[in-house]
Every structure is written in structure tokens, then in C-alpha cells.
Amino acid sequence: MGFLIDRRLQRVEKEISQAVIARLPRYFRYLGELKDQGRERISSRELSRLMHVTASQIRQDLNNFGGFGQQGYGYNVEYLYAEIGKILGLDKTHHLIIIGAGNLGQALANYMNFERRGFIFTGIFDINRELHGKKIRGIRVRPMEEMQRFVRENNIDIAVLTIPKDGAEAAAQKLTEAGIKAIWNFAHMDLDVPEYVQVENVHLSDSLIKLSYMINQYENGK
């Protein structure tokens, strides 16, 4: 068993394509739903029908991390769910803060499903003095001046940026200086941070534009 685990870890260390990584959360979500339904096992063919990904693609993706399946049996749902969770780092707890207590920041703070995945909302910060002291899910909005010390003293892993782009770069720099590990960036700009700080840029308008393209392609194909 130890040899198999070591070999799997060696496979994880190799370069995995971004396309494969992008599909892992979907696998995790679907397997979680199957687990909640009481399913014990599932074949790549059945998973393919659910996810609209080819069975071959599913097997190729999972083979990057060791395979996990048995021929003629398929995948043990609970085991595969747990293993993908470990690969995604979801077997650990991550503490996060939100920068920006506007509508988006408050909506994210109130999204309870994050905590089911181990993302613990710990603090929220804003430059607007009128918001200071306001409580969101029992956590008060703090001034930006307290942010760096808060990050250091509370071992914060992730910062969520929900502020306009004209303040995002400065906020990212302060977060980096405070030792933040990752930034979930909703500001309308790509951040320039050191390589050791992981950044996931979320451009909401890009998704909407992509949807427009899909509508256009469908209508032109009629």
C-alpha cells in the first residue's frame, strides 16, 4: 500500500495540464452528490453520461493521479471523492478574508457552502468608514489599516479581492507583504504578484461574453 501511495504522489508532482486541473472540482462535486445519494460505485461510462465528458477523458484525467479504478468494477465513489479532495487540498482547513464589504463581498461572505469545503470566513475589510463595525455573519468589518496584522496573527491563507481595480494592486502588494498564500481576485485586472502567491482571476464579464458567443454560434448554425 505504501508503494502505491508513493507512486501516486510521484505522479501528482509531474506537470498536470490546466485543463485537467479545471475538471477536478467538477469530478469532486458530482462524486459528492453521488455519495449523498448513497451510491457505492460508478463506472467511467456512467460518470461520462452525468458530466458530459467522454469516459476516455475521465480515465485519462484520473490516470494522471494513479487511476483509482478497477477494471470490471469502476470507481468506489466514497474513496474517489476523498482522494480527489486530498489532491485539491480540501482535506485541510483554509482561512480566508474578504477585501471589500460591498454587495459582492457581502454575498460571498454569506455563502455558507464555502465552509462545507473547509474554507473558513475569518475577516472582512473595507476603506469605507461607514461600514466599519458592521457585522456580516457575526464578523465585523474592519478598516484596511488592520489587514496586514490580522493576516499575520490569524494564519490567513486566502484573500478574496472584491474591490475596484484602482485599489486592487495596492491591496495585493500589502497582502503579499503580510504573507498571504493565495488571492481569489474579482477585481477587473490581472494582478502582478510574486510566483509563490497563487492567484485565481475571476472576470465575471468574460463568462457572460462567452455565453454570448455560444448563443451566437448556435443561432448561426441553424
N, C-alpha and C positions, 0 to 999 in steps of 0.2 A: 504493500500500500504506500509506504514512504517513497519508494522508487517512482510510482505512478504520479504522486503529488509533485515530486521534484521535477519530473519530466514535464508536467503541466505548467509549472512555474517557469521553466526554461522557455516554453512555447509562448507564454504571455509576455516575456521580456523582449521577444522579437518584435519588429515593427509590424503593427497591425494597421490596415488601411482605415482611413477616416470613415469610409462607407460602412465598414463592418462595425466600428465603434458606434456609429449613429443608429444602427439597428438594435444594438444590445438593450437599450431601455425599452424598446417595443417588445422584445422577447420577454423581458422581465415583467412587463405589465400584463401581457397575455397569459404568461405562466401563473402569475399571481391570481388572475381571475379564474383560471382552471383549478388552481389549488383551493380557492374559496368554494368552488363548486363540488369539491370532493374527488376530482379526477386524480387517479394514481399514476397513469402513464399515458403517453401520447406519441404517435408516430410523426415523423417529419412530414409525411403526406397530409395528415390531419392538421398539423400546425400550419402547413402551407395554405390550406383552404381557409383557415381562420385569418391569417395575416396577409394573404395575397402576396406572398413571397414564395418562389419556387422551392420545392423540397430539396433540390440540389443546392440551392443557395443557402438554405438553412444548415445543411450538413457541412458545407464549406465554411460557413461562418463559425460554427461551433468547433470545427476541427482546428481552428486557429488556437483554441484553448484546451485541446485534448480530446474533443469529440463528445464525451458524456453518454453516448447512446450504445445500445446493444442490438446487433442485427436480429431481426425477428421479434424484438421486444419493444424497441423505440426508446423513449426517454422517460425516466422516472420524474414526474412533474415536480414534486417537492424538492428532490435532490438538485435538479437542474435550476430551479428557481433560486435555491440557496447558493449554488455555485456561481451563477451569473451575478447575484447580489454581491458576492465576495469580489468578483472581478471588477464590478462597478464601485466598490468601496462602500457598499450600503450595509455591510456588517459592522460598520463603525458609526459613531455619532459625530455629526458636523455642526458646529455652532456658527450661526450667521447673523450678520447685522444688515440693516437696510439703510441706505443713504438716500434720503428724500422721503418726506412724510406726506406727499401729495396723494392724489387719487390712486395712482398705480402702486406706490409704496404701501399704502394702507390696504389695498386689495391683496397684495402679496402677503402682507403680514397676517391677514385674516384667513389665508388659505391653509386650512388645517391639514391637508393631505401631505404637506412637506414633512411634518413631524412623524407621520407614519413611516416615512422613508429614512428617518434618522437625521433630518435637518431641523435643528432647534433654533427658533427665532429668539434672539437674545437681546437685541437692542435696535433702536431706530434713531436716526439723527437728521437734523434739518437746520438750515440757516435762518429760517423764518422764526423770529422771536415769538410770534403769536401762537405758534404750535408747541413751543417748549412747555413741557409739563403735561400736555395732553396724553391720555393713556389709550393705547391701542392693544387690545387683548391683554390688558393689565400691565403693559410695559410703557413707561413714559417716554415721550420724545425728548431727546437730549440735544443740546447745542453742538455744532460741529467741533467746537474747541475741545470737547471732551472725547472725541472719537479715538484719537491715537492711543491715549492712555487706556481707554476701555478695551481696545483690541489687544493690547499687550497684557492687561491684567486678567482678561477673561478667555485667553487662548482662542480667539476667534479665527476660524478657518476661511470663511467665505464672506465677502461683502457684496451686497446687491445694490447696484447703482441705478437709481430711478430718477436722476436729476437731469436738467438740460445740459447739452453738450458743452456750453461755455464754462461750466463748473466741473465737468467730469474729469478732465485731465489733471487738474489740481487735486481733486479728491483721490484719484487713483495714485498719485505720487505720495500723498500722505499715508494712504493705506499700505503702500509698498514699504515705506519707511517704518511703519508700525509692525511689519512682519506678516501681513496678510498672505495667505497661500493662493487664493483664487478670487476672481471677480466675475460676477454674473452681471453683464453690462447691458442695460436697457437704454443707455444714452445713445443718441443718434450720431455716434462716431466710433471709429476703431481706436482702441487705446494703445499707447506706446509704453509698455511696461517691461521690466526685466524678464528674461526667459523663464526664470523659476516661478513667476507668478502666472498661474493658469487663468486664461480669460475665455469666457463664452459670450460672444456678442449676440444679442437678440435684437434684430431690426424688424419690428412689427410690420412696418410698411413693406418690407421685402416679401413677407409671406402673403400679404394682400395683393401685391403686384404679381406674384407667382400664380395666385388664384385667377387673376385677370387673364394672364397668359393661357391658363388651362381652359377658361371659358372661350377665349378667342380661338384656340386650336380646335375645340370641339365644334364650335359654330361654323368654322371654315371647312371642317371635314364633312359637314352634312351634304 
